[in-house]
Amino acid sequence: MSINVVISRYHNPVDWVYRLNGINQIFIYEKESPDSPYNVPVNKGQEASVYLKYVVDHYDDLAYYTFFTHDEEYSWHHNGNIVDLFYEAKNSKRLYYNINEKCVLGSILDNPLYHELIEWYKTYIEKYIPMNTLPNRDFTVGNRGSAQFLVHRCLIRRLPKVFYEDLYNWIINYK
């Protein structure tokens, strides 16, 4: 089973990543670091810009699994350290495993930007994931945020590369 690790880094040390075993390759995507081989030119979109950039860069040669994570070993998002949580995710044998148990989202209906979010969904997501196919129109409620997860490539490839390219370009170019 091949596993790549993708770290969204912005000026934090990531020495902990070298304690991970059983991985194929480590990709440390740096924000606003032109000398980095994996540079995201602007610090926008939090970790999403990095994750989308990686998927766009590697869509055709994804490992079986990719572990997407922030650059902090310990964080308010999760219990314990990221190294132990990586092994927990890896050993789960699930196609998708979110390690953030401390960040549960509320209702999108309560968000003051609700109408703007729905317009964004219609523009970028609806074509690929029609809202009427979602189990709940209030699709954020009860789901985990602060994205750190292990995912199988079959789930990523359920959507075409252009989907990820469009989202990445939106984040990078959004005012």
N, C-alpha and C positions, 0 to 999 in steps of 0.2 A: 504494500500500500504506500503510494507516494504522497508526501505531505509537504507543501510549501508554507512558509510563514511570511505574512505581510504585516509590517509594522508602520503605522502612521506616526511619524516622528516630527516633532517641532521643538528643537533645542533641548531635549531631555536625553540623558544617557540610557542606553539599552543593553548594557552588559549582560543582563539576565538572559537574553535570548540565546546566548552561547551555552546555557545549561540545558537547552532543549535537545533531546535525543530522538532519533528515529525520524528525522526530517530530511528532505532532499535539498532544499535551498531556502535561504533567508533573503527576503527583499525588504530593505529598510528604505522606505520612501520618505525623503526629506522635503519639508515644505520650505520654499524660498531659499534653496541651496543649489545654485546653478552648477556647482562643481560635483554634485552628487550624481551618480549614474542613474538614480531613480528620483528625479526631481519633480515636484509639483510646483509650478512657478509662483503660485500665490497661496496664501494661507486662508483658504475659503472652504466652507462646507465641512468643517471639522474633519473627522476621519473619512467621510463619504468620498471626498475628492480623491484621496489616496486609493481607497478600495476600488472605485470606478476606474481610475487610471491603471491600476494593476490588471483588472479584468480586460480592459481595452488592449493593453500591451500584450497580454498573454492568453487571450481568448482561445486561440487555436492550439496552445500547448499547455493548458492547465494541468496541474497535478491532479490526482484523484481527489485529494482534499486540499483545501487552503484554510489556514488559520489566520483570520484577520484580527488585529489587535491594536490597541493604543500603545504608547511608548512608556507607560508606567507599570512597573511590576506590582505595586500596591496602589489601589485606588478605591474611591468611594463606590464605584460601580459594581464591585464584586467582593465577595468574601475571600480572604486568603491571598496567595500570590499567583500571579499569572502563569508561572511555570507549572504549579500543581493543577491549576485549572485547565491548562493545555492537555495534560495527561488524562484528566477526567473526561474532557471532550473526546480525545482520541480513543479512549477505552470504551466510550459509549456505543461506538459502532453505528451511530445515527448519521443520516445524511445531512442533518443540520443540528447544531448544538450551540445555544447561546449561553455564554458564561456569566452574563450580567443578571444577578438576581436582586439587585438593590434599586434598579431603575425601571419601574413599571409605569407605562404611559397611561394618561387619562383619556377622556373622551375628546375626539376631534370636534365634536359638536359644541364643546365649551370653549374652544380656542377662538380668541378674538379675530384671528385671521382665517376663520373657517372658509369663507367664500373665496378668498385668494387661494387657499390650499386646494379647494375643489377645482378651481380653474386650472391650477398647476397639474393636478391629477388628470384632468380631461386632456390637457395639452401633451403631457409626457407619458402617462401610464395607461390611460383608457384603451388605447389601440391594442395593447398587449395583454392587459388584465382588466377586462371590462368590470366596472364597479358592480354591475348586477350579478356578477359571478362570485363576488366576495361573500363569505359566510355572514358578514355583518357590515352594513354600510358604515357603521362607526368603527372603522378598521384599526384604529389605534388603541382603543380601550383594552386594558389588560395585557397588552403586548409589552415586551421588554425593549427598552431603548438603550442608548449609549453603546452602539454596535461593537461587540467583540464576540466572534463566533467561529466555529469550524463548519465548513460547508463542502459538500461533494460537488464535483464539477458538473454532474448531470443536472443539478438544480440551477446552477449558473447558466448552463446552456439551454435551459428551457426557453430562454429569451434570446433574441438575436443580438449580435454584437452592436448593431446600430442603436439598440435600446440603451446600452451602457454608454456609448459614445455621446448620444444626445444628452443624457443626464450629466455626464462629466462636463461637456461643453456648457450646459446651462449653469452649473455651479461655478465654473471658472470665469464665465462672462457675466454672471449676475452682478448687478450694481452693488 
